[in-house]
Amino acid sequence: MTTARRTQLKRELPPAAALAGLLLTVAIAAPSFFAAGNLRDVALNNAATLLVAVGMTLVILGGEVDISVASQFAVCSVAAGMLARSGVPMTLLPLAIVALGAALGALNGVLVGVLRLPSIIVTLAMFVAWRDALRWATEGAWVQDLPRDFQWLGLAPAAAQTVIVGVAFAVLALFAWGLRSSGAGRALYTVGSDAEAARLAGIEPSRVLLGAFVVLGALVGLAATLNAVRFTSVPSNAGVGLELKAIAAVVIGGTAISGGRGRLLGTLFGVALLGTIGTGLAFLGINPFWEKAIQGGIILAALVSDAVIGGLESHVRFVSRARPAAG
């Protein structure tokens, strides 16, 4: 096992251990948590977050961040409802919303990757712009009177729930393979580690970052569609807080916020941990208002752990370089 792989395992161990500890505690104190229906609900409630977190991992690996995903999610959700109400067939609706999400992501990608504007400023502006534009367009009203085949994609609820969770895990597996085995994945890691070195190696960082933002936008569109079809109406404020949850899951999962290091396995641990806390607290009889405080503590611990591991890596590299010179 390489040093980089061992280091990444160290980053993924804390969220995995925290998740295992939480599940063990719940198993002892409230074994009914593991009823099939509850586990299905937990997976279903976090499928959209997982899809967005997968895309967010790509962007953060490239050394950037996108805090506009919640507003994009709301725009795509409302668009899905409006298109369905206007008669767009359900076979085409997901493709249309994925394309819309990709277009929203491409706008961020051009501003960040091509024009080289700071991603946090660009996406903060987009976060406000899309949310306020949607509020103005809908006047805060929910999209209602949806066709009968909109909810659950026209399938039986059990079948649709299986499809939603299955799609989320299939996307996770596909991108995990792509990061590990494809040239695009290696280029993303290279750009996130050192954009100038990537450029000298023949990799164009602007194209890589543009691609990462487009993929994130497309996954936001997919997540919005799969979440919207669970209900009979679409709220205009969908996705509130989604950006923080997705970024937190990525960071907790061991992806370096500075880019260049991380895996989607860690992101899965992060999503599972954050998505399980609320339900776990309810089964343990603990006030659910503690959920945000616990999540904040976990995020802080992840950042501290990343800083400690990063410091140890720098020390090891310094010592390894100094020994030959001393000899």
N, C-alpha and C positions, 0 to 999 in steps of 0.2 A: 504494500500500500504506500502510495506517495505521501510526501509531507503535506501537500495541499489537500489531499483527500482526508488525511488524519485531522488536519485543522478544521475542515468543514464538518467532519463528524463531531468535533468538540462543540462547534457552533449549534449543531442540531440536537445535541444531547439534552441541554436544559429544557427546551419546550417539550421534547418527547418525555422526559422524566416528569415534568410538571403535569402533562396530560395523563400519564400513567398514574401519578399520585392522586389526581382528582378522581379518575375513574375508580381507583381502588377504594378511596374514601366513600364514594357514592355507592359502590357495590356492597360495602359493609353496612353503611347506615341506611341506605334506601335502595335495595336491589330492584325495586319496581322500575327504576330508571331504565333498566335494560330490557324492558318490555318491547316487543317488536314494533308496536305502534309508535312508541316514544322515540326509539332510535330512527325510525323512518322520518318522523317529523323533524328531528334534529338535522338529519342529512338534507331534507328538503329545504329547510329554512336557511341552510348555509351553502346550498348549491350555487346560488348567484354570487355570493361572496367569494367562493372558491374560483369561479370563472374570472372575476375581476382581479383577484389576487394573483392568478397565473399571469395575466397581462401586466399587472403592476410589477411583478418580479422581473419581467423582461426589461421594463423601462428602468427600474432601479439598478439592475445589472449593468445597464449602459451608463450609469452614473447620473441619471436624471430622476425626476419624480413627477407625478401627475395628480394634483389634488382637485381636478375638475371632473373626476369620474362620476361623482354623485349627481352632478348636474347633467352630465351626458346620459346617465342612467334614467333620470327623470324625463329628459327629452325623448329618449328612445321608447320609454314606457308609454308616454302619452301618444307618440306617433304610432305605436303598435295598436293602441286602442282606436285611434281615429281611422287608421287604414282599414282595420277590421270592420269598423262601423260603415265605412264607405263601400264595402263589398270586395276588398282584396281577398283572394282565396287564401286559406290557411296554409296551403302548400307553398305559397310565395311569400307570405308575410314574414317569416323568420329571415329569409334572404334579404328582403328589403330593409329590415331593421338592422341587420348585421352590416349592410352596405352603408346605412346612415351612420352607424357608430364608427365605422372605418373612416368615413368622411370627417366626422368630428375629430377623431384622433389624428387624421392627416393634417388638419389645420394646426393642431398643437405641434405636430412633427415638423412642419415647415417652419414655424416660428422658432422652435428650439433647435432643431437639427440643421436647418439650412441658414436661417438668419442668426443663429447662435445667441438667442436671447435666453436669459435665465429661466429655467423650466418652472421654478416655484412661483416666479412673478407672472409668467405667461398663463400658467394653469390656474393661479388664483384669480386672475382677471377673467378667464373663461368660466371659472366656477360661478362667479357673480353674474357675468353676462348671460349665460345660458339659463341660470335659475330665474333671474329677473325677467328675461325675455319670455320664458315659459309662463311665469306668473301673469305677465301682461297679456299674453295670447289666450290663456285659459280663464283669466280673471279668478283663478283659484278653484275653478270648478273641476270636479272629477269627470272622467270620460265614462259615461254610462250608456245603457241601451245597446250593449254589445251583442253581436250575433251568438246564437246558442253554441256554435262550434268553436267559439273563441276560448271559452274556459276548458282547460285540460286538453287543448288542441283537438277537441272533438273526440277524444278517446275516453275510455272508462277511467275514472280517477286513479285507480291502482296502477293501471298501465301507464298513464301519463306521468305519475310520480316516479315510476321506475325509469322512464325515458329521461326525465329531467335530471335525476341523480346520475344516471348512466352517462349522459352527455357530458356532465361536469367532470366525471372521472376519466372519460375518454379523452377529453381535451387536456386534462392534466397529464395523462400518460403520453399523449402525442407530443406535447411541448417538452416534457421531461426527456423524451428520446431525442427530440430535435436539438436541445441545448447540449446534450452529451455527444451526439453523433454527427451533426450536420455542420457544414461550413458556416452557415449563418449563425449558429449557436456559438461557435468558436470566435467568430468575428465580434459578436456582442460582448463576450467576456474580454476580448482584447481591447475593444473601445472603452469599456468600463474601467479597465485596469490602467490604461495609458493611451489616451486618444492620439497623442502625437506619435507614439511608437506604432500604433495601428496605421496611421497615415503613411509612415515611412515603410511599413510592410505591404503597402498597396491596398489597404482597406480604407474606404471613404466613410468616416464617422457620420457625416450628415445623412447618408443613405441608411446606415445601420439604425441610427436613432429615429429617422422617419419611419422605417419599417416597424420598430418597436412600438411607437405611438399608434401607428395604424392598426397593428395587431391588438393592442390594448383596447382601442376604440371598438374594433369588431367584436371582441369578447364582451365588452360592456353592452353592446347591442344584443348579443346573444343572451347574456344574463338578464337583461331587461325583458326580453321576450319571454323567456322561460319563467321568470318571476310573475309577469303580468297575467299569464294565462292561468295562474292559480286562483284568480279571483274573478268576480262578476263585474267589477268596475276598476278603473285605473286612477289612482290619486295623482294629482298634479305635483305633489311634493315627494314623489317616490325617491327612495335612495338616500334619505337624510342620514348623514353620518357614515355612509358607505366608504368614502375616501379614507377616513381615519382607520376604519376597521381593516380595509385592504392593506394599507401601508403598514399598519401595526402587525398584521399577520405575516407579512413579508419580512419585516425586521425581526420579529420574535423568532421566525423560522431560521434565522442565521444568515440571511442575505445582508451583506455589508451595505449600509446606506450610501457609502461613497462609491459603490459599484465594483464590478469585476469579480466578486466572490459570492457564491450562493447556489442553492439547488431548489428545485420545486418540491422535493420531499420535505424540506424544512418548511416551506410555505404551507404544505398540507398540514403539518403538525401545528403551525400557527393558527390556521383557520379552525382546525378541530378544537384547539384549546380555547380560543376566544368564543367559538360558537357553542361550546359545552358549558361554559361557566354559568351563564344565566339559568339554564335549565337545571344544572346541577345544584345551584344554590336553592332553587325552588323546591327540589326534592329533599334537600337537607333542612328545609324549614328556615333558611337564613333570609333576611330582608334583601330583596332583589336590588335595592339601592346600592348595595355593596359591589354590584357587578362592575360598574365603571371604575370604582376605586381599585378593585383587584386587577382589572385590565391595565390601568395606568401603572400599577406596581410591576406587573409583568413586563410591560414595555420598557420601563426604566431599568429593570433587571437585565433585559436583553441588551440594551444599549451599553450598560456597564460591562456586561460579559463580553460584548464585541470589542469594547475599548481595551479590556484586560488581555484578551486573546491577541488583538492587534499589537499591543505593546510587547507581549511575549514574542510574537513573530519577528518584530523589528529587532528585539534584543538578540534573538537567535541568529538572524541574518548578520547582524553587526559582529557577533562573536565569531561566526564562521568565516567572515571576510578578514577579521583581524588576525586569526591564528596563522595563516600562511605568511602574512607580513611580519609577524613576530618571529616566525621560524627563520 
